[in-house]
Amino acid sequence: MSPTFRAFKVRNFRLYATGAIISNTGTWMQRVAQDWLVLELTHSGTALGIVTGLQFLPALLISPYAGLIADRFPKRRVLTVTQLAMGTVALVLGTLAVTGLVQAWHVFALAFVFGIGTAFDAPTRQSFVVEMVGKDDLSNAVGLNSASFNAARLIGPGLAGLLIAWIGTGPVIMINGFSYAAVILSLYLMRPDELHTPKMAGREKGMIRDGMRYLWRRPDLMMVLVAVFFAGTFGLNFQMTSALMATSAFGKGAGEYGILGSILAIGSLAGALLAARRVRTRGRLVIGAALAFGAMDIASGLMPSYLSFAAVLPLVGFTALTMLTAANATMQLGIEPTMRGRVMALYMTVLMGGTPIGSPFIGWVGQEFGARWSLIVGGGLTMLGVTGSVLYFSRRQGLAIRPRLLPRPRLEVFPQTELLADKAAVGVAPRVA
C-alpha cells in the first residue's frame, strides 16, 4: 500500500473514514444552507457572525469537561451519543425550515445546542484516531482524516448550492441529519479488540487543572496553541467571509457561494494529502504555515473579481490545512496517553473557542467597512498573534528558535587544461568547438 494511505490497512480506520466522509459531506451542506438561511432571514453580516459564534461558544465553555469525559469513558460510546444528538438537531432545524416556521432565533438557539454536541464530539474524535491506528501511523491517519474532511468539503458546498437553488435550505439541512447514521453504523461495525485503548483515567479532583498545568509546563506546545488560537479566532471564518464576499463584494447567489467552498477545499485536500505523507511534524511547520495562512487571507481580500478571489482560495485552504494537521499531530504525539483527552479538549477549546469572539467581530468589520476588510483584518491579526507567540515562548524557559543559515556558496575557477585533464580521467570526451 502507498505510504500516503498506509493507515487504511487498519480495518477500524477504514470503516470510520467511510462513515466520516458521508457525514462530513452532509455537514458541509448544512453549513452552507444554514448561512444562506440566516442571510435570507436577516440580510445581516453581523447576524451571520453571531450564529457562527453561538455554534462555537460551547467549545469555549465546556470542552475541558468534554475532554475529561473522553479520558474516563469509552470513546466509541461517547461518539455514538454525540452523533445521535447532532443528527437530531439538524433534523429539527431542517423541519422548521421546510414548514416555513423558522425564525432567526430558532437558528441561533439550535446552533448553540449543536455546538454543545460538537464540544463533546471534537476532543473525543481527535483522541480516538490514535486508538484506531496506534502512534506509528498517527500522523498519516490525521492527514487522511483531514483529507476525508476536505474531500467532503470539496463536494458538499457546491452540491448544497445547487440543491438550495432547486429544493431550498430546509431539505438540505435534513439531508445532513440523516447522514450521521453513516458514522453511527461505522462505529457499531468496529472490532473493539483491535483498538489501542489506553488505561482509563480514574476519577480524581483537579483532573482538569492537571491538564492545564501539564500544558503550561510545555512551552513548545503552548506556542502551537496560541498560534492556533489567533488563526482560529480571526482567520478561520471561511463560512462567513466567503458568504460576505459572494453576496456583498461580487453580487453572486447561492450557487456561486457554494462553488467557493468547493474551490477552497481543493487546496485543503492537497494540504491534507501532503500531511499524510509526512512521517513527523515540528512546531516550526505550524508557525510557518500559520504565517503563510494569514498572508493568503490578506491576499484574498485584495482580489478585484470573483474569479481572481476564487483562484486564491486553494492557497488559503492549503496553508490552513497544513497548519491544522501539523498542529494536531504535534499535540497528540507530544503528550502522555492518559492526558490525551484533556489536552486535545483544551486544543479544541483554543481552536474553536475563540470563534464566539472572532466571528461577530469579523462579521461586524465586514458589514461596517466592507467584505474585503473582514479578510484583511482577520489575516493581519492572525499574523500579529502568531508572531507574538513565537517571540514570547521562544524566550520562556530557554526555548530556542533560530533561523538556519545555509553555507555561503563558493566559486572556484580552474584553468581549462586542468578541467580537460579531469574529464579525460573519468572517460568524458572533451567537446571540440
GIJOFEN-V543841 format. One record per run of one state. SS is the DSSP state (a for helix, b for strand, c for the rest). FROM is the first residue (numbers start at 1). TO is the last residue. Records with the same first field share a line. If there is no record, write none. Layout:
# GIJOFEN-V543841
SS: FROM-TO ; FROM-TO
This chain:
# GIJOFEN-V543841
c: 1-2 ; 10-10 ; 43-44 ; 73-74 ; 100-103 ; 134-137 ; 168-168 ; 190-191 ; 195-206 ; 217-218 ; 236-237 ; 250-253 ; 278-282 ; 302-305 ; 334-336 ; 354-354 ; 370-370 ; 399-415 ; 426-433
a: 3-9 ; 11-42 ; 45-72 ; 75-99 ; 104-133 ; 138-167 ; 169-189 ; 192-194 ; 207-216 ; 219-235 ; 238-249 ; 254-277 ; 283-301 ; 306-333 ; 337-353 ; 355-369 ; 371-398 ; 416-425
